[in-house]
Amino acid sequence: MFNGNYARLYDSFHANKDYSIEIQSIVHSLGLEKFSNLIGLDFGCGTGLHASEFSKIGIRVDGFDRSEDMLAVARKRNPGLRFSSNLQDFKKEYDFSYSLFDVLSYQVTEEDALDLMRELFVRTKSSGYVLLDSWNSAGVLQDPPKLTERTVESSLGAITRKVIPDLSGSEEDIYPLTIQLIHQSSNEILMSELHLVRAWSPRKVEDLMLDVGFKDISVLNLVRPNEVVQNFEWRFGIKAKKP
Ligand SMILES: C[S@@+](CC[C@H](N)C(=O)[O-])C[C@H]1O[C@@H](n2cnc3c(N)ncnc32)[C@H](O)[C@@H]1O
């Protein structure tokens, strides 16, 4: 997943996502503006777009991801930063850490979600904050994923990304999505892969984070920061402190 052409075209397919505004929201949510010389960890950093925005405001972020192809894009974008698919390459304790844009939702079992949270726990210093986001089970149930198509121009020509949900196959808030890349002029399917995405409930994520040892856990509305997350909303954020 997140390899080859999908990694190379990832930024184009998400060109409408404003990473600069997102990092302002992270800085504000975690109270980072009060500190200087911070170093953070981005778990599931993808193509390094959050890291790049953090650099612009003087905060250094290292990035971990399991996709080498996503990391190749991240390294090209941020030559001075550390990106790796090997967790041993990261120093033990960061000032803060985060895992955003559905990385938690790609962990479909409790054990995988706990593994991610444990990594954030051990790699964040005492009194440091972590921030996660996820699909929201109540919101996604009310308004399940629909077929979407988006076409971008690339060096390969016009490429359409189709996301095809299989709602008959969804159980326990896990949604199978077939993601295809289709070459427009030849109609050739360049890539077709199944992504399983889990919509978690804020309550469940809170419980898992407590099990891992986090404290001061709060659910955040990352879209409208001053409002509580409603049942109809598709995503939520969650912030927690390492004791
Ligand atoms: C939807 S992308 C989000 C990337 C990036 N955070 C962003 O905001 O653009 C999900 C990323 O999470 C990575 N990922 C998912 N599960 C992971 C895991 N258990 N360990 C490391 N990376 C993971 C994928 O390889 C992919 O790059």
The ligand as an SDF file (V2000), in Angstrom:
LIG
                    3D

 27 29  0  0  0  0  0  0  0  0999 V2000
   -3.2980    8.4210    4.3060 C   0  0  0  0  0  0  0  0  0  0  0  0
   -1.5600    8.3790    4.4450 S   0  0  0  0  0  0  0  0  0  0  0  0
   -1.2380    9.7950    5.4750 C   0  0  0  0  0  0  0  0  0  0  0  0
    0.1620   10.3110    5.2800 C   0  0  0  0  0  0  0  0  0  0  0  0
    0.4830   11.6200    6.0160 C   0  0  0  0  0  0  0  0  0  0  0  0
    0.3230   11.4770    7.4500 N   0  0  0  0  0  0  0  0  0  0  0  0
   -0.3390   12.7750    5.5140 C   0  0  0  0  0  0  0  0  0  0  0  0
   -0.9710   13.4570    6.3390 O   0  0  0  0  0  0  0  0  0  0  0  0
   -0.3240   13.0460    4.3000 O   0  0  0  0  0  0  0  0  0  0  0  0
   -1.2960    7.0560    5.5820 C   0  0  0  0  0  0  0  0  0  0  0  0
    0.2030    6.7510    5.7460 C   0  0  0  0  0  0  0  0  0  0  0  0
    0.3620    5.9490    6.8950 O   0  0  0  0  0  0  0  0  0  0  0  0
    1.3510    4.9760    6.6380 C   0  0  0  0  0  0  0  0  0  0  0  0
    1.1120    3.9040    7.6060 N   0  0  0  0  0  0  0  0  0  0  0  0
   -0.0480    3.2730    7.8660 C   0  0  0  0  0  0  0  0  0  0  0  0
    0.1220    2.3880    8.8580 N   0  0  0  0  0  0  0  0  0  0  0  0
    1.4130    2.4720    9.2410 C   0  0  0  0  0  0  0  0  0  0  0  0
    2.1900    1.8090   10.2420 C   0  0  0  0  0  0  0  0  0  0  0  0
    1.6410    0.8830   11.0430 N   0  0  0  0  0  0  0  0  0  0  0  0
    3.4790    2.1440   10.3580 N   0  0  0  0  0  0  0  0  0  0  0  0
    4.0330    3.0820    9.5530 C   0  0  0  0  0  0  0  0  0  0  0  0
    3.3550    3.7400    8.5870 N   0  0  0  0  0  0  0  0  0  0  0  0
    2.0570    3.4340    8.4480 C   0  0  0  0  0  0  0  0  0  0  0  0
    1.1590    4.6220    5.1830 C   0  0  0  0  0  0  0  0  0  0  0  0
    2.3040    4.0140    4.6100 O   0  0  0  0  0  0  0  0  0  0  0  0
    0.8330    5.9890    4.5780 C   0  0  0  0  0  0  0  0  0  0  0  0
    1.9830    6.6610    4.1510 O   0  0  0  0  0  0  0  0  0  0  0  0
  1  2  1  0
  2  3  1  0
  2 10  1  0
  3  4  1  0
  4  5  1  0
  5  6  1  0
  5  7  1  0
  7  8  2  0
  7  9  1  0
 10 11  1  0
 11 12  1  0
 11 26  1  0
 12 13  1  0
 13 14  1  0
 13 24  1  0
 14 15  1  0
 14 23  1  0
 15 16  2  0
 16 17  1  0
 17 18  1  0
 17 23  2  0
 18 19  1  0
 18 20  2  0
 20 21  1  0
 21 22  2  0
 22 23  1  0
 24 25  1  0
 24 26  1  0
 26 27  1  0
M  CHG  2   2   1   9  -1
M  END
$$$$
